[in-house]
Amino acid sequence: MANEAPKQNSVNLSYEQLQDLLRTVLSESNRMNPLEEKAMKAELEKDRRRGVLAIELGYAEELRRWNQQHSCTHYRDSKTGDAQHPSKGGGAYTTQGQMHGNDTATLLCLRCCTEWKFIPTPAEREYILNGPGMMGFAPPPVERCINKDQFVTAPPVKPEVSYQ
């Protein structure tokens, strides 16, 4: 009896049982502990809030652009300097600009910083180059502008964002 080999405990598993066992072991080893799970949830919530904030900031920027372009008259009263509508008369435009070498002109409102880039007509070009320049020049219609895409044509729509 001294020469007997120690008894070994053997387990017989089928191929499917082994696969199930390995799947269970791997899924349990990949599962997060409670602290990791809490940190992951906090990070996901932080990312969700960041996304909501980005949408809100985008809407605020579009609303600011809309208000900037549609609340300024680009016109002032000659005596008081107060904003007034050009149809009242007796005032001057609050614009300034310059003619460029490529036969384009840039006009800027000194109140709201709206910028118009356009190709002046021959009469406008002559007036700009040989006259008083573009100080107090009337803004061209948006249809004539080269930078049409910078003008907001419709008010922005408030996005529907879930805050929960």
CNS distance restraints for C-alpha pairs under 8 A (distance, minus, plus):
assign (resid  13 and name CA) (resid  17 and name CA) 5.91 0.50 0.50
assign (resid  13 and name CA) (resid  18 and name CA) 6.18 0.50 0.50
assign (resid  14 and name CA) (resid  18 and name CA) 6.27 0.50 0.50
assign (resid  15 and name CA) (resid  19 and name CA) 6.30 0.50 0.50
assign (resid  16 and name CA) (resid  20 and name CA) 6.25 0.50 0.50
assign (resid  17 and name CA) (resid  21 and name CA) 6.14 0.50 0.50
assign (resid  18 and name CA) (resid  22 and name CA) 6.14 0.50 0.50
assign (resid  19 and name CA) (resid  23 and name CA) 6.07 0.50 0.50
assign (resid  20 and name CA) (resid  24 and name CA) 6.17 0.50 0.50
assign (resid  21 and name CA) (resid  25 and name CA) 6.23 0.50 0.50
assign (resid  22 and name CA) (resid  26 and name CA) 6.08 0.50 0.50
assign (resid  23 and name CA) (resid  27 and name CA) 6.11 0.50 0.50
assign (resid  24 and name CA) (resid  28 and name CA) 6.16 0.50 0.50
assign (resid  25 and name CA) (resid  29 and name CA) 6.15 0.50 0.50
assign (resid  26 and name CA) (resid  30 and name CA) 6.17 0.50 0.50
assign (resid  27 and name CA) (resid  31 and name CA) 6.28 0.50 0.50
assign (resid  32 and name CA) (resid  36 and name CA) 5.66 0.50 0.50
assign (resid  32 and name CA) (resid  37 and name CA) 5.71 0.50 0.50
assign (resid  33 and name CA) (resid  37 and name CA) 6.14 0.50 0.50
assign (resid  34 and name CA) (resid  38 and name CA) 6.14 0.50 0.50
assign (resid  35 and name CA) (resid  39 and name CA) 6.23 0.50 0.50
assign (resid  36 and name CA) (resid  40 and name CA) 6.10 0.50 0.50
assign (resid  37 and name CA) (resid  41 and name CA) 6.22 0.50 0.50
assign (resid  38 and name CA) (resid  42 and name CA) 6.23 0.50 0.50
assign (resid  39 and name CA) (resid  43 and name CA) 6.21 0.50 0.50
assign (resid  40 and name CA) (resid  44 and name CA) 6.21 0.50 0.50
assign (resid  41 and name CA) (resid  45 and name CA) 6.15 0.50 0.50
assign (resid  42 and name CA) (resid  46 and name CA) 6.13 0.50 0.50
assign (resid  43 and name CA) (resid  47 and name CA) 6.26 0.50 0.50
assign (resid  44 and name CA) (resid  48 and name CA) 6.21 0.50 0.50
assign (resid  45 and name CA) (resid  49 and name CA) 6.18 0.50 0.50
assign (resid  46 and name CA) (resid  50 and name CA) 6.16 0.50 0.50
assign (resid  47 and name CA) (resid  51 and name CA) 6.25 0.50 0.50
assign (resid  48 and name CA) (resid  52 and name CA) 6.36 0.50 0.50
assign (resid  49 and name CA) (resid  53 and name CA) 6.11 0.50 0.50
assign (resid  49 and name CA) (resid 163 and name CA) 7.86 0.50 0.50
assign (resid  50 and name CA) (resid  54 and name CA) 6.16 0.50 0.50
assign (resid  51 and name CA) (resid  55 and name CA) 6.40 0.50 0.50
assign (resid  52 and name CA) (resid  56 and name CA) 6.28 0.50 0.50
assign (resid  52 and name CA) (resid 161 and name CA) 6.68 0.50 0.50
assign (resid  52 and name CA) (resid 162 and name CA) 7.79 0.50 0.50
assign (resid  52 and name CA) (resid 163 and name CA) 7.33 0.50 0.50
assign (resid  53 and name CA) (resid  57 and name CA) 6.00 0.50 0.50
assign (resid  54 and name CA) (resid  58 and name CA) 6.10 0.50 0.50
assign (resid  55 and name CA) (resid  59 and name CA) 6.30 0.50 0.50
assign (resid  55 and name CA) (resid 159 and name CA) 7.47 0.50 0.50
assign (resid  55 and name CA) (resid 161 and name CA) 7.94 0.50 0.50
assign (resid  56 and name CA) (resid  60 and name CA) 6.19 0.50 0.50
assign (resid  56 and name CA) (resid 159 and name CA) 7.71 0.50 0.50
assign (resid  57 and name CA) (resid  61 and name CA) 6.12 0.50 0.50
assign (resid  58 and name CA) (resid  62 and name CA) 6.28 0.50 0.50
assign (resid  59 and name CA) (resid  63 and name CA) 6.11 0.50 0.50
assign (resid  59 and name CA) (resid 156 and name CA) 7.03 0.50 0.50
assign (resid  59 and name CA) (resid 157 and name CA) 7.78 0.50 0.50
assign (resid  59 and name CA) (resid 158 and name CA) 6.59 0.50 0.50
assign (resid  59 and name CA) (resid 159 and name CA) 7.31 0.50 0.50
assign (resid  60 and name CA) (resid  64 and name CA) 6.06 0.50 0.50
assign (resid  61 and name CA) (resid  65 and name CA) 6.25 0.50 0.50
assign (resid  62 and name CA) (resid  66 and name CA) 6.16 0.50 0.50
assign (resid  62 and name CA) (resid 156 and name CA) 6.22 0.50 0.50
assign (resid  63 and name CA) (resid  67 and name CA) 6.08 0.50 0.50
assign (resid  63 and name CA) (resid 155 and name CA) 7.07 0.50 0.50
assign (resid  63 and name CA) (resid 156 and name CA) 6.09 0.50 0.50
assign (resid  64 and name CA) (resid  68 and name CA) 5.98 0.50 0.50
assign (resid  65 and name CA) (resid  69 and name CA) 6.14 0.50 0.50
assign (resid  65 and name CA) (resid 152 and name CA) 7.17 0.50 0.50
assign (resid  66 and name CA) (resid  70 and name CA) 6.02 0.50 0.50
assign (resid  66 and name CA) (resid 152 and name CA) 5.90 0.50 0.50
assign (resid  66 and name CA) (resid 154 and name CA) 7.81 0.50 0.50
assign (resid  66 and name CA) (resid 155 and name CA) 6.15 0.50 0.50
assign (resid  66 and name CA) (resid 156 and name CA) 7.55 0.50 0.50
assign (resid  67 and name CA) (resid  71 and name CA) 5.42 0.50 0.50
assign (resid  68 and name CA) (resid  72 and name CA) 6.46 0.50 0.50
assign (resid  68 and name CA) (resid 112 and name CA) 6.04 0.50 0.50
assign (resid  68 and name CA) (resid 114 and name CA) 7.65 0.50 0.50
assign (resid  69 and name CA) (resid 112 and name CA) 7.37 0.50 0.50
assign (resid  69 and name CA) (resid 114 and name CA) 6.55 0.50 0.50
assign (resid  69 and name CA) (resid 151 and name CA) 7.46 0.50 0.50
assign (resid  69 and name CA) (resid 152 and name CA) 7.54 0.50 0.50
assign (resid  72 and name CA) (resid  83 and name CA) 7.90 0.50 0.50
assign (resid  72 and name CA) (resid 111 and name CA) 7.47 0.50 0.50
assign (resid  72 and name CA) (resid 112 and name CA) 6.49 0.50 0.50
assign (resid  73 and name CA) (resid  83 and name CA) 6.73 0.50 0.50
assign (resid  73 and name CA) (resid  84 and name CA) 6.61 0.50 0.50
assign (resid  73 and name CA) (resid  85 and name CA) 5.91 0.50 0.50
assign (resid  73 and name CA) (resid  86 and name CA) 7.46 0.50 0.50
assign (resid  74 and name CA) (resid  83 and name CA) 7.73 0.50 0.50
assign (resid  74 and name CA) (resid  93 and name CA) 5.66 0.50 0.50
assign (resid  74 and name CA) (resid  94 and name CA) 5.33 0.50 0.50
assign (resid  74 and name CA) (resid  95 and name CA) 6.89 0.50 0.50
assign (resid  74 and name CA) (resid 109 and name CA) 6.04 0.50 0.50
assign (resid  74 and name CA) (resid 110 and name CA) 7.91 0.50 0.50
assign (resid  74 and name CA) (resid 111 and name CA) 6.94 0.50 0.50
assign (resid  74 and name CA) (resid 112 and name CA) 7.73 0.50 0.50
assign (resid  75 and name CA) (resid  83 and name CA) 5.93 0.50 0.50
assign (resid  75 and name CA) (resid  84 and name CA) 5.98 0.50 0.50
assign (resid  75 and name CA) (resid  85 and name CA) 6.42 0.50 0.50
assign (resid  75 and name CA) (resid  86 and name CA) 6.09 0.50 0.50
assign (resid  75 and name CA) (resid  91 and name CA) 6.81 0.50 0.50
assign (resid  75 and name CA) (resid  92 and name CA) 5.65 0.50 0.50
assign (resid  75 and name CA) (resid  93 and name CA) 4.18 0.50 0.50
assign (resid  75 and name CA) (resid  94 and name CA) 5.36 0.50 0.50
assign (resid  76 and name CA) (resid  80 and name CA) 7.99 0.50 0.50
assign (resid  76 and name CA) (resid  81 and name CA) 5.24 0.50 0.50
assign (resid  76 and name CA) (resid  82 and name CA) 5.35 0.50 0.50
assign (resid  76 and name CA) (resid  83 and name CA) 4.40 0.50 0.50
assign (resid  76 and name CA) (resid  84 and name CA) 5.38 0.50 0.50
assign (resid  76 and name CA) (resid  85 and name CA) 7.70 0.50 0.50
assign (resid  76 and name CA) (resid  91 and name CA) 5.47 0.50 0.50
assign (resid  76 and name CA) (resid  92 and name CA) 5.58 0.50 0.50
assign (resid  76 and name CA) (resid  93 and name CA) 6.20 0.50 0.50
assign (resid  76 and name CA) (resid  94 and name CA) 6.55 0.50 0.50
assign (resid  77 and name CA) (resid  81 and name CA) 4.82 0.50 0.50
assign (resid  77 and name CA) (resid  82 and name CA) 5.40 0.50 0.50
assign (resid  77 and name CA) (resid  83 and name CA) 6.27 0.50 0.50
assign (resid  77 and name CA) (resid  84 and name CA) 6.18 0.50 0.50
assign (resid  77 and name CA) (resid  90 and name CA) 6.53 0.50 0.50
assign (resid  77 and name CA) (resid  91 and name CA) 4.33 0.50 0.50
assign (resid  77 and name CA) (resid  92 and name CA) 6.57 0.50 0.50
assign (resid  78 and name CA) (resid  90 and name CA) 6.45 0.50 0.50
assign (resid  78 and name CA) (resid  91 and name CA) 4.57 0.50 0.50
assign (resid  78 and name CA) (resid  92 and name CA) 6.16 0.50 0.50
assign (resid  79 and name CA) (resid  91 and name CA) 7.91 0.50 0.50
assign (resid  84 and name CA) (resid  88 and name CA) 7.32 0.50 0.50
assign (resid  84 and name CA) (resid  91 and name CA) 7.93 0.50 0.50
assign (resid  85 and name CA) (resid  89 and name CA) 7.84 0.50 0.50
assign (resid  86 and name CA) (resid  91 and name CA) 7.13 0.50 0.50
assign (resid  86 and name CA) (resid  92 and name CA) 7.96 0.50 0.50
assign (resid  92 and name CA) (resid 136 and name CA) 6.00 0.50 0.50
assign (resid  93 and name CA) (resid 136 and name CA) 4.48 0.50 0.50
assign (resid  93 and name CA) (resid 137 and name CA) 6.37 0.50 0.50
assign (resid  93 and name CA) (resid 138 and name CA) 6.31 0.50 0.50
assign (resid  94 and name CA) (resid 109 and name CA) 5.71 0.50 0.50
assign (resid  94 and name CA) (resid 110 and name CA) 5.68 0.50 0.50
assign (resid  94 and name CA) (resid 111 and name CA) 6.82 0.50 0.50
assign (resid  94 and name CA) (resid 135 and name CA) 7.79 0.50 0.50
assign (resid  94 and name CA) (resid 136 and name CA) 5.64 0.50 0.50
assign (resid  95 and name CA) (resid 107 and name CA) 6.58 0.50 0.50
assign (resid  95 and name CA) (resid 108 and name CA) 5.44 0.50 0.50
assign (resid  95 and name CA) (resid 109 and name CA) 4.32 0.50 0.50
assign (resid  95 and name CA) (resid 110 and name CA) 5.63 0.50 0.50
assign (resid  95 and name CA) (resid 134 and name CA) 7.37 0.50 0.50
assign (resid  95 and name CA) (resid 135 and name CA) 5.88 0.50 0.50
assign (resid  95 and name CA) (resid 136 and name CA) 4.91 0.50 0.50
assign (resid  95 and name CA) (resid 137 and name CA) 5.98 0.50 0.50
assign (resid  95 and name CA) (resid 138 and name CA) 7.42 0.50 0.50
assign (resid  95 and name CA) (resid 139 and name CA) 7.80 0.50 0.50
assign (resid  96 and name CA) (resid 107 and name CA) 5.71 0.50 0.50
assign (resid  96 and name CA) (resid 108 and name CA) 5.43 0.50 0.50
assign (resid  96 and name CA) (resid 109 and name CA) 6.53 0.50 0.50
assign (resid  96 and name CA) (resid 110 and name CA) 6.99 0.50 0.50
assign (resid  96 and name CA) (resid 134 and name CA) 5.35 0.50 0.50
assign (resid  96 and name CA) (resid 135 and name CA) 4.49 0.50 0.50
assign (resid  96 and name CA) (resid 136 and name CA) 6.16 0.50 0.50
assign (resid  96 and name CA) (resid 137 and name CA) 6.84 0.50 0.50
assign (resid  97 and name CA) (resid 105 and name CA) 7.20 0.50 0.50
assign (resid  97 and name CA) (resid 106 and name CA) 5.34 0.50 0.50
assign (resid  97 and name CA) (resid 107 and name CA) 4.12 0.50 0.50
assign (resid  97 and name CA) (resid 108 and name CA) 5.74 0.50 0.50
assign (resid  97 and name CA) (resid 133 and name CA) 7.84 0.50 0.50
assign (resid  97 and name CA) (resid 134 and name CA) 5.14 0.50 0.50
assign (resid  97 and name CA) (resid 135 and name CA) 6.70 0.50 0.50
assign (resid  98 and name CA) (resid 105 and name CA) 5.74 0.50 0.50
assign (resid  98 and name CA) (resid 106 and name CA) 5.58 0.50 0.50
assign (resid  98 and name CA) (resid 107 and name CA) 6.67 0.50 0.50
assign (resid  98 and name CA) (resid 133 and name CA) 7.41 0.50 0.50
assign (resid  98 and name CA) (resid 134 and name CA) 6.33 0.50 0.50
assign (resid  99 and name CA) (resid 103 and name CA) 6.97 0.50 0.50
assign (resid  99 and name CA) (resid 104 and name CA) 6.14 0.50 0.50
assign (resid  99 and name CA) (resid 105 and name CA) 4.37 0.50 0.50
assign (resid  99 and name CA) (resid 106 and name CA) 6.57 0.50 0.50
assign (resid  99 and name CA) (resid 128 and name CA) 7.32 0.50 0.50
assign (resid  99 and name CA) (resid 129 and name CA) 7.69 0.50 0.50
assign (resid 100 and name CA) (resid 104 and name CA) 5.38 0.50 0.50
assign (resid 100 and name CA) (resid 105 and name CA) 5.65 0.50 0.50
assign (resid 100 and name CA) (resid 106 and name CA) 7.72 0.50 0.50
assign (resid 103 and name CA) (resid 119 and name CA) 6.39 0.50 0.50
assign (resid 103 and name CA) (resid 120 and name CA) 7.54 0.50 0.50
assign (resid 104 and name CA) (resid 117 and name CA) 6.97 0.50 0.50
assign (resid 104 and name CA) (resid 118 and name CA) 5.67 0.50 0.50
assign (resid 104 and name CA) (resid 119 and name CA) 4.56 0.50 0.50
assign (resid 104 and name CA) (resid 120 and name CA) 6.63 0.50 0.50
assign (resid 105 and name CA) (resid 117 and name CA) 5.72 0.50 0.50
assign (resid 105 and name CA) (resid 118 and name CA) 5.48 0.50 0.50
assign (resid 105 and name CA) (resid 119 and name CA) 6.06 0.50 0.50
assign (resid 105 and name CA) (resid 120 and name CA) 6.67 0.50 0.50
assign (resid 106 and name CA) (resid 115 and name CA) 6.91 0.50 0.50
assign (resid 106 and name CA) (resid 116 and name CA) 5.66 0.50 0.50
assign (resid 106 and name CA) (resid 117 and name CA) 4.52 0.50 0.50
assign (resid 106 and name CA) (resid 118 and name CA) 6.58 0.50 0.50
assign (resid 107 and name CA) (resid 115 and name CA) 5.75 0.50 0.50
assign (resid 107 and name CA) (resid 116 and name CA) 5.09 0.50 0.50
assign (resid 107 and name CA) (resid 117 and name CA) 6.48 0.50 0.50
assign (resid 107 and name CA) (resid 134 and name CA) 7.37 0.50 0.50
assign (resid 107 and name CA) (resid 137 and name CA) 7.86 0.50 0.50
assign (resid 107 and name CA) (resid 139 and name CA) 7.15 0.50 0.50
assign (resid 108 and name CA) (resid 113 and name CA) 5.87 0.50 0.50
assign (resid 108 and name CA) (resid 114 and name CA) 5.71 0.50 0.50
assign (resid 108 and name CA) (resid 115 and name CA) 4.60 0.50 0.50
assign (resid 108 and name CA) (resid 116 and name CA) 6.41 0.50 0.50
assign (resid 109 and name CA) (resid 113 and name CA) 4.96 0.50 0.50
assign (resid 109 and name CA) (resid 114 and name CA) 5.41 0.50 0.50
assign (resid 109 and name CA) (resid 115 and name CA) 6.72 0.50 0.50
assign (resid 116 and name CA) (resid 139 and name CA) 7.21 0.50 0.50
assign (resid 116 and name CA) (resid 140 and name CA) 7.42 0.50 0.50
assign (resid 116 and name CA) (resid 142 and name CA) 7.91 0.50 0.50
assign (resid 116 and name CA) (resid 145 and name CA) 6.20 0.50 0.50
assign (resid 116 and name CA) (resid 146 and name CA) 7.77 0.50 0.50
assign (resid 116 and name CA) (resid 147 and name CA) 6.85 0.50 0.50
assign (resid 117 and name CA) (resid 145 and name CA) 5.47 0.50 0.50
assign (resid 117 and name CA) (resid 146 and name CA) 5.43 0.50 0.50
assign (resid 117 and name CA) (resid 147 and name CA) 5.87 0.50 0.50
assign (resid 118 and name CA) (resid 140 and name CA) 7.70 0.50 0.50
assign (resid 118 and name CA) (resid 144 and name CA) 6.15 0.50 0.50
assign (resid 118 and name CA) (resid 145 and name CA) 4.50 0.50 0.50
assign (resid 118 and name CA) (resid 146 and name CA) 5.22 0.50 0.50
assign (resid 118 and name CA) (resid 147 and name CA) 7.66 0.50 0.50
assign (resid 119 and name CA) (resid 144 and name CA) 7.46 0.50 0.50
assign (resid 119 and name CA) (resid 145 and name CA) 7.42 0.50 0.50
assign (resid 119 and name CA) (resid 146 and name CA) 7.58 0.50 0.50
assign (resid 120 and name CA) (resid 124 and name CA) 5.53 0.50 0.50
assign (resid 120 and name CA) (resid 125 and name CA) 5.62 0.50 0.50
assign (resid 121 and name CA) (resid 125 and name CA) 6.04 0.50 0.50
assign (resid 122 and name CA) (resid 126 and name CA) 6.15 0.50 0.50
assign (resid 123 and name CA) (resid 127 and name CA) 6.20 0.50 0.50
assign (resid 124 and name CA) (resid 128 and name CA) 6.05 0.50 0.50
assign (resid 125 and name CA) (resid 129 and name CA) 6.10 0.50 0.50
assign (resid 126 and name CA) (resid 130 and name CA) 5.77 0.50 0.50
assign (resid 126 and name CA) (resid 131 and name CA) 7.34 0.50 0.50
assign (resid 127 and name CA) (resid 131 and name CA) 4.78 0.50 0.50
assign (resid 127 and name CA) (resid 132 and name CA) 7.28 0.50 0.50
assign (resid 127 and name CA) (resid 133 and name CA) 6.92 0.50 0.50
assign (resid 128 and name CA) (resid 132 and name CA) 6.50 0.50 0.50
assign (resid 128 and name CA) (resid 133 and name CA) 4.25 0.50 0.50
assign (resid 128 and name CA) (resid 134 and name CA) 5.89 0.50 0.50
assign (resid 129 and name CA) (resid 133 and name CA) 6.19 0.50 0.50
assign (resid 140 and name CA) (resid 144 and name CA) 6.55 0.50 0.50
assign (resid 140 and name CA) (resid 145 and name CA) 7.22 0.50 0.50
assign (resid 141 and name CA) (resid 145 and name CA) 7.05 0.50 0.50
assign (resid 142 and name CA) (resid 148 and name CA) 6.22 0.50 0.50
assign (resid 142 and name CA) (resid 151 and name CA) 7.71 0.50 0.50
assign (resid 143 and name CA) (resid 148 and name CA) 7.05 0.50 0.50
assign (resid 147 and name CA) (resid 151 and name CA) 7.67 0.50 0.50
